[in-house]
């Protein structure tokens, strides 16, 4: 009597979700488009302050809005769209590095920060409207300063800064350590926070920020390419 030899069980193939392809393409498209919204925002602001302008105070912000209302509107809308698209972009990165705690933590902080940035940008339309309306600009400036100093809203700015700088840095380090994306892509994203700080502290203009935003956009594009090539459910 011969013994029956059973064939080894074949591993179960991953179940492909009906919307897997749509999610992959949608997230990759968001990765490509979202950072360019911030490139436009930073470029518009860089051009507006090229002669020494600023929005550090309410009076400065009103003067800048009075000189460049349409340019600032374009920059604000581009930034708001970037904030919206950043959410599916980061979620796509979560699928590339599903086991990385750094990607999860940094990406979550980025999403929270850019949700706050959306609110900050939207509120700036009021400044443009004040500048175009005319009237008691000194009083308008005092209202702007008081609103930005209000402790009930300060946390919004602080969370944006944390997500924009710390969150992005942690997120990029996580991508680099996970080896889920090319090294150059992770480094491109990682360079945004230091270049942003360098521009604020050392240069006093937006040129380093624009360079950093472009590098971040290229880095996210590299991540998008990896996501599009990824096989299996996402």
FENRAZI-V932455 format. One record per residue. N is the residue number from 1. SS is DSSP state (2 for helix, 1 for strand, 0 for the rest). PSI is psi in whole degrees, 0 to 359 (none if undefined). D_FIRST is the distance of its C-alpha to the first C-alpha in Angstrom with 2 decimals. Layout:
# FENRAZI-V932455
N_SS_PSI_D_FIRST / N_SS_PSI_D_FIRST
This chain:
# FENRAZI-V932455
1_0_127_0.00 / 2_0_142_3.76 / 3_0_141_6.61 / 4_0_124_9.38 / 5_0_118_12.54 / 6_0_138_15.64 / 7_0_142_18.75 / 8_0_140_21.63 / 9_0_135_24.14 / 10_0_136_27.26 / 11_0_141_30.46 / 12_0_135_32.57 / 13_0_143_35.51 / 14_0_139_38.88 / 15_0_124_40.49 / 16_0_122_43.58 / 17_0_147_46.51 / 18_0_329_48.71 / 19_0_13_51.76 / 20_2_313_50.16 / 21_2_321_51.89 / 22_2_317_55.19 / 23_2_320_55.12 / 24_2_310_54.28 / 25_2_320_57.08 / 26_2_316_59.50 / 27_2_319_59.02 / 28_2_319_59.32 / 29_2_320_62.48 / 30_2_321_63.91 / 31_2_321_63.20 / 32_2_318_65.21 / 33_2_321_68.10 / 34_2_310_68.66 / 35_2_333_70.00 / 36_2_337_72.40 / 37_2_320_74.12 / 38_2_331_75.04 / 39_2_315_76.10 / 40_2_317_78.54 / 41_2_312_79.75 / 42_2_324_80.45 / 43_2_317_82.02 / 44_2_316_84.31 / 45_2_322_85.41 / 46_2_319_85.91 / 47_2_321_88.22 / 48_2_326_90.11 / 49_0_14_90.89 / 50_0_335_91.52 / 51_0_18_95.23 / 52_0_12_94.76 / 53_0_173_93.86 / 54_0_164_91.81 / 55_0_29_90.53 / 56_0_329_90.82 / 57_0_168_93.39 / 58_2_318_94.20 / 59_2_317_97.27 / 60_2_317_95.32 / 61_2_319_92.60 / 62_2_319_95.24 / 63_2_318_96.98 / 64_2_318_93.74 / 65_2_326_92.82 / 66_2_327_96.30 / 67_2_325_96.05 / 68_0_58_92.52 / 69_2_315_91.52 / 70_2_320_89.39 / 71_2_317_87.69 / 72_2_324_86.72 / 73_2_315_85.49 / 74_2_315_83.17 / 75_2_320_81.89 / 76_2_317_81.34 / 77_2_317_79.47 / 78_2_318_77.26 / 79_2_321_76.51 / 80_2_318_75.72 / 81_2_321_73.27 / 82_2_320_71.73 / 83_2_317_71.31 / 84_2_315_69.52 / 85_2_339_67.19 / 86_2_330_66.44 / 87_2_304_64.37 / 88_2_334_61.63 / 89_2_313_61.98 / 90_2_322_61.15 / 91_2_325_58.34 / 92_2_322_56.86 / 93_2_327_57.09 / 94_2_324_55.23 / 95_2_333_52.27 / 96_2_326_52.51 / 97_0_67_52.42 / 98_0_343_50.76 / 99_0_1_50.22 / 100_0_117_53.71 / 101_2_328_55.96 / 102_2_318_58.96 / 103_2_318_58.47 / 104_2_312_58.10 / 105_2_310_61.15 / 106_2_317_63.35 / 107_2_321_62.44 / 108_2_319_63.11 / 109_2_323_66.47 / 110_2_313_67.24 / 111_2_314_66.64 / 112_2_317_68.87 / 113_2_318_71.54 / 114_2_337_71.67 / 115_2_318_71.83 / 116_2_322_74.96 / 117_2_325_76.19 / 118_2_315_76.02 / 119_2_321_78.44 / 120_2_314_80.70 / 121_2_317_80.93 / 122_2_323_81.62 / 123_2_337_84.44 / 124_2_344_86.12 / 125_2_331_87.03 / 126_2_321_89.61 / 127_2_317_91.22 / 128_2_318_91.48 / 129_2_320_92.98 / 130_2_316_95.53 / 131_2_322_96.54 / 132_2_331_97.05 / 133_2_325_98.81 / 134_0_183_101.44 / 135_0_208_103.49 / 136_0_81_103.69 / 137_2_329_101.23 / 138_2_321_102.12 / 139_2_321_101.08 / 140_2_316_97.91 / 141_2_320_97.10 / 142_2_322_97.68 / 143_2_317_95.30 / 144_2_314_92.58 / 145_2_318_93.03 / 146_2_320_92.95 / 147_2_320_89.80 / 148_2_338_87.94 / 149_2_355_89.12 / 150_0_122_88.10 / 151_2_339_85.62 / 152_2_341_83.88 / 153_2_353_82.73 / 154_2_325_82.60 / 155_2_332_78.96 / 156_2_313_78.12 / 157_2_318_79.59 / 158_2_320_77.98 / 159_2_323_74.51 / 160_2_313_75.01 / 161_2_317_75.99 / 162_2_315_73.00 / 163_2_320_70.55 / 164_2_318_72.26 / 165_2_297_72.44 / 166_2_313_70.14 / 167_2_315_67.43 / 168_2_320_67.33 / 169_2_313_67.25 / 170_2_318_64.37 / 171_2_312_62.49 / 172_2_320_62.92 / 173_2_319_61.93 / 174_2_317_58.74 / 175_2_320_57.96 / 176_2_314_58.72 / 177_2_329_56.55 / 178_2_341_53.61 / 179_0_27_53.72 / 180_0_340_52.98 / 181_0_164_55.92 / 182_0_149_57.76 / 183_2_319_60.01 / 184_2_327_63.09 / 185_2_315_62.36 / 186_2_320_62.14 / 187_2_324_65.25 / 188_2_316_67.14 / 189_2_321_66.64 / 190_2_333_67.38 / 191_2_344_70.75 / 192_2_309_72.17 / 193_2_310_73.11 / 194_2_322_74.90 / 195_2_326_76.76 / 196_2_315_77.82 / 197_2_318_79.23 / 198_2_318_80.88 / 199_2_322_82.60 / 200_2_317_83.95 / 201_2_316_85.08 / 202_2_322_86.19 / 203_2_327_87.01 / 204_0_18_88.23 / 205_0_184_86.99 / 206_0_6_83.82 / 207_2_309_83.06 / 208_2_325_80.32 / 209_2_319_78.90 / 210_2_316_78.74 / 211_2_315_77.01 / 212_2_321_74.55 / 213_2_321_73.87 / 214_2_316_73.16 / 215_2_320_70.76 / 216_2_319_68.99 / 217_2_318_68.72 / 218_2_321_67.19 / 219_2_315_64.73 / 220_2_326_63.63 / 221_2_321_63.32 / 222_2_320_60.89 / 223_2_321_58.85 / 224_2_320_58.95 / 225_2_320_57.55 / 226_2_318_54.57 / 227_2_321_53.99 / 228_2_331_54.08 / 229_2_349_51.40 / 230_0_136_49.16 / 231_0_158_45.86 / 232_0_176_44.12 / 233_0_144_45.83 / 234_0_none_49.23
